[in-house]
Amino acid sequence: MYRVAVIGLGFVGLSYIASFSSRGIRCLGIDIDKDKIESLNKGLVPVDEPGLSQLISTSIDKGLIKFTNRYSLIKRFRPDYIFISVDTPTVKSGQSLKSIKYVMIKLAHLLKGLRNIPLIVVKSTILPGTSRNILFPILERYSGLKIEEIGYVYNPEFLREGSALYDIRDPKRIVIGEFDKRSGDRLINFYQLFYDGKLPPIIRTTIENAELSKYASNLFLTCKLSFINSIAYICEKIGFCDVMTIKEVMGLDDRIGEKYLHPGIGFGGGCLPKDLYAFIKFIEKFPPYRDLFKSIYKINEYQANLPIENAIEIYGSLKNKVVTILGVSYKGGVGDIRGSQAIKTIRSFVREGAIVKVYDPKAIDKFIDYIRLDRELKQFTEKIIPCKDLDSCVSGSEYLVIATDWDEFRSLDPLNLVKLMKNPVIYDGRRILDPDAYKKYGIKFYGVGLSHE
C-alpha cells in the first residue's frame, strides 16, 4: 500500500487526505500552523465541509493519519507521493508564490540522500509556466538533483466547496501534467489503487497545459456569470423583461447549458475572484486579449452595488434607514465569507449611513470576527447588527436584501415579513424568490434582471 504526504491542510489538502486515508492509504499531513495541527490531531477539523470531519476522525482512530508541522518527519515516514496544496493568494502584483516556494526549498533539502524519492505532485493553483520556470530551479538548486531524478506532476484540483468529497470520489476528469512519462505513470499507478482500477477520464499532457486548464476552467465560469449579469442589467433598463426567462431560453440550448448562468450580485469565494485577478496580472503581457478579463472583473465588482443603487433610487437618503442583509457567506450551503459580495454590499450601505442588520445560518460568527479586523467596518460597529436568527434580523427593517442563496431564504413567509417589517421592500440579489408571491401581499419587490414595470 502506498504512503502519501499532503502539505498544506486547508480546504483542498484536508479533503484529499481524508479521501486518501478512507481508502486505507497511510497519510502524513503537514502544515506550518501549530494550532491547526493540534486541533487536527484531536479530531477537530477547522474546515466546514460535509462529511470531512467524520472521515478524518475515523482515519485518526484507525492510525491512518498523522498531522505535524515538522517537515523532518517526511524522511521517517518515507512517502511514495507528496501532494502539495498550499495556498497561492493574490497580492497587488498578482499571485503570491511565497508558500509554495518555501515548501519546495524544504522538500529539496529533504530529498538529499533519499534512496527512494517520492513523486512531487502539485495541486496548488499556479499560473502557466510556474512549474518549469520557478519551481524546477528551486528543487534542483537545493536538492542537487535533476527534475528527471525526482519526478514531477502538476495535477490540478477541481473541487467545489460543499461537495469536495464527492468531487474527489467521482471526478469529471483527472488532468496529469507530467514532466516525463515516468512521472505520469507513477501517478497513474496511485490513482489505479485509489479508484480500485475504475479510473475516471484522464488527460495526460504537458505541465503548462495542465496549469492553464485549471485557470481556463475557472475563468470560463466567471465569464458565464458576468455575461448573464450583463444581460440582467439590460433587462432592467429596457423594461418588460425578466432575465430568468432569458436564462431559461439560453439554458435549453445544449451548447450553452444553464449551469453558472444564474444572475446575482456577483461571484465570490476563495477561488474564482483570486484566480481571475491573478490571471489579469499574468495576461498584461498579452495586450490583445487582456481587456476581456478586466471587463469580467469590473462587472463582478459592480454587481455588489446593485442593491444600494436600488435603495437610493427608492428612498434618496439612507441615513438611519434600517436594512436587512440575508446571507454573508459567498454562497449557500457553506460558511465561507472569503470574497463575499455581501460584505461589499454591507460596506456600501453603512457608508451611506444605513443601519444594517445581518443574518447568515452558518457564517455570522466569522462575519463578527471579520468586522473586528476590518479597518473600515470596525468604525461602523454601531451601524452593523449581527443577528442570530431570521426573525430578529427582519424585525423593524424597511429594506431587505437577499445576498446569499441559502435554502432558508427561498421560503420566506410574506405574511411574516408584512408583520415584522415597516413598509417592506425586497431586493432579491440572488433571484431565488417568486416575485408574484410577495407582490400580492403589498410587498414592493425588486431583483437582479427584473424590470420595474
C-alpha distance (Angstrom), angle and dihedral (degrees) to the residues before:
residue distance angle dihedral
M1 . . .
Y2 3.81 . .
R3 3.80 123.0 .
V4 3.81 119.9 -139.8
A5 3.80 134.8 -163.8
V6 3.80 118.1 -159.5
I7 3.80 117.4 -161.9
G8 3.81 116.5 -160.8
L9 3.80 115.6 37.2
G10 3.76 104.1 -153.2
F11 3.79 126.1 116.3
V12 3.82 93.4 -56.8
G13 3.80 99.7 40.4
L14 3.81 94.6 46.8
S15 3.80 92.2 47.0
Y16 3.80 91.2 53.9
I17 3.80 96.8 42.6
A18 3.80 89.9 50.1
S19 3.80 91.3 49.1
F20 3.82 94.9 45.7
S21 3.81 94.0 48.0
S22 3.81 91.2 47.3
R23 3.81 86.2 66.1
G24 3.80 92.0 54.8
I25 3.82 95.6 -97.3
R26 3.81 114.3 143.9
C27 3.79 110.2 -124.1
L28 3.79 138.2 -168.0
G29 3.80 115.1 -159.2
I30 3.80 118.2 -157.6
D31 3.79 129.5 -169.0
I32 3.82 132.2 152.2
D33 3.82 92.0 -134.2
K34 3.83 103.6 99.8
D35 3.81 94.3 -168.7
K36 3.79 91.1 52.7
I37 3.81 91.3 50.2
E38 3.81 92.1 50.5
S39 3.80 90.7 50.2
L40 3.80 93.6 47.1
N41 3.79 94.0 50.3
K42 3.83 86.7 55.2
G43 3.81 89.4 52.1
L44 3.81 93.6 -106.3
V45 3.80 107.5 137.7
P46 3.83 115.8 -159.1
V47 3.82 93.6 -158.3
D48 3.80 119.9 83.2
E49 3.79 100.3 -142.3
P50 3.83 122.4 141.5
G51 3.81 111.4 -100.5
L52 3.80 94.9 -1.1
S53 3.80 99.4 107.8
Q54 3.79 92.9 48.9
L55 3.82 93.5 49.5
I56 3.79 92.9 49.4
S57 3.82 93.8 46.3
T58 3.80 91.0 50.3
S59 3.80 92.3 49.6
I60 3.82 92.1 48.1
D61 3.82 89.7 52.2
K62 3.81 89.4 51.2
G63 3.80 91.8 49.4
L64 3.79 93.0 -116.7
I65 3.83 97.7 121.9
K66 3.78 131.9 50.3
F67 3.81 121.8 179.0
T68 3.81 123.4 -154.5
N69 3.79 144.1 156.1
R70 3.81 91.9 -146.0
Y71 3.80 115.0 99.5
S72 3.81 89.3 -168.6
L73 3.82 89.5 74.4
I74 3.80 88.6 70.1
K75 3.83 90.1 77.8
R76 3.79 92.1 52.7
F77 3.81 92.9 43.1
R78 3.84 92.1 51.3
P79 3.82 98.9 -155.8
D80 3.78 122.2 -161.4
Y81 3.81 90.8 -150.5
I82 3.80 134.1 26.9
F83 3.80 114.4 -158.2
I84 3.81 115.0 -162.9
S85 3.79 118.2 -155.3
V86 3.79 105.5 157.4
D87 3.79 120.2 146.7
T88 3.81 121.5 -92.2
P89 3.81 101.1 -164.2
T90 3.76 126.3 -171.4
V91 3.77 121.4 -108.2
K92 3.78 129.1 -177.9
S93 3.80 91.7 -83.3
G94 3.82 94.4 47.8
Q95 3.80 129.0 -96.0
S96 3.80 121.9 13.4
L97 3.81 113.9 -140.0
K98 3.80 94.5 179.4
S99 3.81 95.6 113.9
I100 3.77 98.1 43.7
K101 3.82 92.1 46.0
Y102 3.80 88.8 52.5
V103 3.82 90.3 51.2
M104 3.80 92.4 49.4
I105 3.81 92.4 51.2
K106 3.81 91.9 49.3
L107 3.79 92.1 47.3
A108 3.80 93.9 45.9
H109 3.81 91.1 56.5
L110 3.81 90.4 49.2
L111 3.81 93.4 50.4
K112 3.79 92.2 64.7
G113 3.76 111.0 109.5
L114 3.81 96.7 2.2
R115 3.79 113.6 144.0
N116 3.79 94.5 -156.1
I117 3.79 110.5 37.0
P118 3.81 115.5 -155.3
L119 3.80 120.0 -128.3
I120 3.81 112.5 -104.8
V121 3.81 109.7 -131.8
V122 3.81 115.9 -176.4
K123 3.81 119.1 -159.0
S124 3.82 98.4 163.0
T125 3.80 112.4 112.9
I126 3.80 107.4 -104.6
L127 3.79 131.9 169.7
P128 3.82 120.3 -104.1
G129 3.79 112.0 -78.4
T130 3.81 94.9 21.9
S131 3.81 95.3 111.8
R132 3.77 97.7 48.8
N133 3.80 99.1 35.5
I134 3.80 102.4 36.7
L135 3.81 113.7 12.9
F136 3.81 99.3 41.9
P137 3.83 94.0 55.2
I138 3.82 90.1 50.0
L139 3.79 93.0 51.2
E140 3.80 93.2 46.7
R141 3.79 95.8 43.8
Y142 3.81 97.3 51.0
S143 3.81 98.6 35.3
G144 3.79 99.7 41.6
L145 3.81 87.3 -134.6
K146 3.79 132.4 113.4
I147 3.80 119.2 -117.1
E148 3.80 89.8 -115.1
E149 3.80 88.2 59.6
I150 3.80 91.8 51.3
G151 3.80 104.6 37.0
Y152 3.80 124.2 -136.9
V153 3.80 137.2 -157.6
Y154 3.77 130.5 179.3
N155 3.81 103.7 -148.2
P156 3.84 109.6 174.3
E157 3.78 121.9 -152.5
F158 3.80 123.4 -132.9
L159 3.80 99.6 -167.7
R160 3.78 125.4 155.9
E161 3.78 120.3 -149.1
G162 3.77 108.8 -112.8
S163 3.82 94.3 28.5
A164 3.81 104.0 43.9
L165 3.80 96.8 125.5
Y166 3.79 91.0 50.0
D167 3.80 90.7 48.7
I168 3.81 90.4 53.8
R169 3.79 93.4 44.6
D170 3.81 94.8 46.7
P171 3.83 109.2 19.0
K172 3.79 122.9 -179.8
R173 3.82 89.2 -136.7
I174 3.78 143.6 -12.2
V175 3.80 116.0 -139.3
I176 3.81 116.9 -156.6
G177 3.77 114.2 -168.5
E178 3.78 98.8 -170.5
F179 3.80 129.0 -165.9
D180 3.81 87.9 -152.1
K181 3.81 138.9 -12.2
R182 3.80 92.1 -95.0
S183 3.81 91.0 58.0
G184 3.79 92.2 47.8
D185 3.80 92.3 47.4
R186 3.79 91.2 52.5
L187 3.81 92.2 54.3
I188 3.81 91.2 45.2
N189 3.81 88.1 55.3
F190 3.79 89.9 54.6
Y191 3.80 93.6 49.1
Q192 3.80 90.6 46.7
L193 3.79 87.1 60.9
F194 3.80 95.9 41.2
Y195 3.81 94.0 49.7
D196 3.79 92.9 39.0
G197 3.80 92.1 -119.4
K198 3.83 93.7 -53.2
L199 3.79 98.1 109.6
P200 3.81 121.6 -168.7
P201 3.83 117.7 -130.9
I202 3.81 106.6 -59.3
I203 3.80 127.2 -160.2
R204 3.79 114.7 -164.1
T205 3.77 111.7 -164.6
T206 3.79 146.4 132.7
I207 3.77 121.0 -51.1
E208 3.82 91.2 -115.1
N209 3.82 91.8 52.5
A210 3.79 89.8 51.8
E211 3.81 93.2 47.8
L212 3.80 92.5 49.3
S213 3.82 94.5 42.9
K214 3.80 89.9 63.3
Y215 3.79 91.3 53.1
A216 3.80 94.0 41.3
S217 3.82 90.8 54.2
N218 3.80 94.7 49.6
L219 3.79 94.4 40.7
F220 3.79 92.0 52.6
L221 3.80 89.2 55.9
T222 3.82 90.9 51.6
C223 3.81 89.0 48.7
K224 3.79 92.6 51.6
L225 3.80 92.3 48.7
S226 3.79 94.8 47.9
F227 3.80 90.6 45.1
I228 3.80 93.9 57.6
N229 3.80 90.2 44.1
S230 3.80 88.9 55.0
I231 3.81 89.6 52.1
A232 3.81 88.8 47.2
Y233 3.81 90.3 56.5
I234 3.81 90.3 52.5
C235 3.82 89.9 49.9
E236 3.79 90.2 56.8
K237 3.80 93.7 48.3
I238 3.81 101.3 46.7
G239 3.81 96.5 45.4
F240 3.82 133.6 -137.7
C241 3.81 88.4 59.5
D242 3.77 137.6 117.4
V243 3.78 119.5 -170.5
M244 3.80 90.1 -148.9
T245 3.79 88.9 69.7
I246 3.79 90.3 47.9
K247 3.81 88.8 50.4
E248 3.81 90.7 51.9
V249 3.79 92.5 51.1
M250 3.80 92.8 48.0
G251 3.80 94.9 42.6
L252 3.80 93.0 58.0
D253 3.81 88.6 64.6
D254 3.81 103.7 88.5
R255 3.79 89.8 -151.0
I256 3.81 87.3 65.9
G257 3.79 109.0 25.0
E258 3.79 125.8 -167.5
K259 3.82 99.7 -104.2
Y260 3.80 113.3 111.4
L261 3.79 88.2 7.5
H262 3.79 95.1 107.1
P263 3.82 119.4 120.1
G264 3.77 122.3 -129.4
I265 3.78 147.3 129.4
G266 3.80 89.9 -65.3
F267 3.79 143.4 -75.9
G268 3.78 125.7 -74.7
G269 3.78 139.8 161.4
G270 3.76 135.0 111.6
C271 3.82 96.8 -66.1
L272 3.80 119.2 33.4
P273 3.85 99.8 51.2
K274 3.81 91.6 40.1
D275 3.79 94.4 48.8
L276 3.79 93.1 44.6
Y277 3.80 93.1 52.3
A278 3.81 93.1 45.6
F279 3.80 90.7 50.2
I280 3.80 92.1 49.1
K281 3.80 88.6 58.0
F282 3.80 91.0 44.7
I283 3.80 94.8 50.4
E284 3.81 94.6 51.0
K285 3.80 85.5 95.6
F286 3.83 88.9 60.5
P287 3.85 102.8 59.2
P288 3.83 100.8 178.4
Y289 3.81 93.4 69.3
R290 3.79 107.0 23.6
D291 3.82 94.7 95.1
L292 3.81 92.0 65.4
F293 3.79 92.5 64.2
K294 3.79 93.4 40.3
S295 3.81 88.7 55.1
I296 3.81 91.9 51.1
Y297 3.80 88.8 52.5
K298 3.82 93.6 47.5
I299 3.79 92.7 49.0
N300 3.78 91.4 51.7
E301 3.79 92.5 48.7
Y302 3.81 89.9 50.5
Q303 3.82 94.2 51.6
A304 3.80 92.5 69.8
N305 3.83 88.6 62.0
L306 3.81 95.5 58.4
P307 3.83 97.8 89.4
I308 3.80 94.3 50.2
E309 3.80 92.6 45.1
N310 3.78 88.0 53.8
A311 3.82 92.1 47.4
I312 3.81 93.0 49.8
E313 3.81 89.9 49.0
I314 3.82 89.1 54.5
Y315 3.80 101.8 39.2
G316 3.78 107.4 17.7
S317 3.80 99.4 -150.0
L318 3.81 117.4 41.6
K319 3.80 95.7 -167.8
N320 3.83 108.5 141.8
K321 3.79 90.2 -9.7
V322 3.84 108.1 148.5
V323 3.80 110.4 -126.0
T324 3.81 128.4 -176.4
I325 3.80 119.6 -148.2
L326 3.79 112.8 -166.4
G327 3.78 110.4 -158.4
V328 3.77 132.0 15.8
S329 3.83 101.5 -176.7
Y330 3.79 113.8 95.3
K331 3.81 92.3 -113.4
G332 3.78 138.5 3.9
G333 3.77 118.4 -87.3
V334 3.82 96.7 33.4
G335 3.78 133.7 79.0
D336 3.80 94.3 -143.7
I337 3.82 116.6 123.5
R338 3.82 97.0 179.8
G339 3.79 110.0 129.7
S340 3.80 90.5 0.6
Q341 3.79 113.2 175.4
A342 3.80 88.2 -159.5
I343 3.80 90.3 66.8
K344 3.81 89.9 54.4
T345 3.80 88.8 51.0
I346 3.80 91.6 49.2
R347 3.79 89.9 49.5
S348 3.82 90.8 54.3
F349 3.80 93.6 49.9
V350 3.81 95.9 50.5
R351 3.80 90.2 47.2
E352 3.81 86.8 58.9
G353 3.80 91.1 52.0
A354 3.81 99.0 -103.1
I355 3.80 123.6 146.7
V356 3.81 104.6 -124.8
K357 3.80 123.8 -156.1
V358 3.81 113.8 -165.4
Y359 3.80 132.1 -164.6
D360 3.80 131.8 175.2
P361 3.84 126.4 166.9
K362 3.82 93.4 -133.9
A363 3.78 113.0 5.9
I364 3.80 105.2 52.6
D365 3.82 94.6 101.6
K366 3.80 90.9 50.1
F367 3.79 88.6 50.0
I368 3.81 91.3 52.1
D369 3.82 89.2 52.8
Y370 3.81 89.4 46.6
I371 3.82 92.0 54.8
R372 3.80 90.9 53.4
L373 3.80 91.6 54.6
D374 3.81 100.2 38.2
R375 3.81 110.8 97.3
E376 3.81 94.3 -145.4
L377 3.80 104.0 34.0
K378 3.81 95.1 50.2
Q379 3.81 86.6 64.5
F380 3.81 88.3 61.2
T381 3.80 98.8 48.4
E382 3.80 90.9 124.8
K383 3.82 89.0 55.5
I384 3.84 96.5 48.5
I385 3.81 118.1 71.9
P386 3.83 115.2 -173.6
C387 3.80 110.3 -155.2
K388 3.80 130.2 -156.3
D389 3.81 97.1 -150.7
L390 3.78 139.8 30.1
D391 3.81 99.6 -114.6
S392 3.81 95.2 52.0
C393 3.79 89.3 49.1
V394 3.79 93.1 51.5
S395 3.79 97.0 41.2
G396 3.81 114.3 107.6
S397 3.80 96.1 1.3
E398 3.79 125.8 125.3
Y399 3.79 102.4 -163.6
L400 3.80 124.5 43.9
V401 3.80 125.4 -166.8
I402 3.79 123.8 -164.2
A403 3.81 99.1 -147.7
T404 3.82 101.2 163.0
D405 3.80 129.2 37.7
W406 3.80 98.4 -124.4
D407 3.82 115.3 159.9
E408 3.81 88.8 -126.6
F409 3.79 89.4 65.1
R410 3.81 94.9 49.8
S411 3.80 90.9 73.9
L412 3.81 103.1 44.6
D413 3.80 109.0 161.7
P414 3.83 107.5 -123.4
L415 3.82 92.0 -157.4
N416 3.80 89.6 54.5
L417 3.79 90.8 49.7
V418 3.81 91.6 51.1
K419 3.80 89.2 50.2
L420 3.82 96.6 46.9
M421 3.81 104.0 33.3
K422 3.81 130.5 67.0
N423 3.82 111.7 -122.9
P424 3.82 89.2 -22.9
V425 3.79 121.8 -131.9
I426 3.82 123.1 179.6
Y427 3.78 127.2 -158.6
D428 3.80 108.6 -169.0
G429 3.79 102.7 -153.5
R430 3.81 92.1 175.7
R431 3.83 101.0 37.7
I432 3.80 94.5 -127.8
L433 3.82 97.6 131.7
D434 3.80 132.9 76.3
P435 3.83 104.9 -119.0
D436 3.81 94.1 -152.5
A437 3.81 91.8 56.2
Y438 3.82 89.0 63.8
K439 3.78 102.3 32.0
K440 3.81 91.5 62.2
Y441 3.81 88.6 63.8
G442 3.78 91.7 54.4
I443 3.80 94.9 -100.4
K444 3.78 113.6 144.2
F445 3.78 106.7 -127.0
Y446 3.80 129.5 -160.5
G447 3.78 132.1 163.6
V448 3.77 147.3 164.4
G449 3.80 108.8 -66.0
L450 3.80 95.0 3.7
S451 3.80 114.6 124.2
H452 3.78 116.1 -136.1
E453 3.81 99.5 -128.4
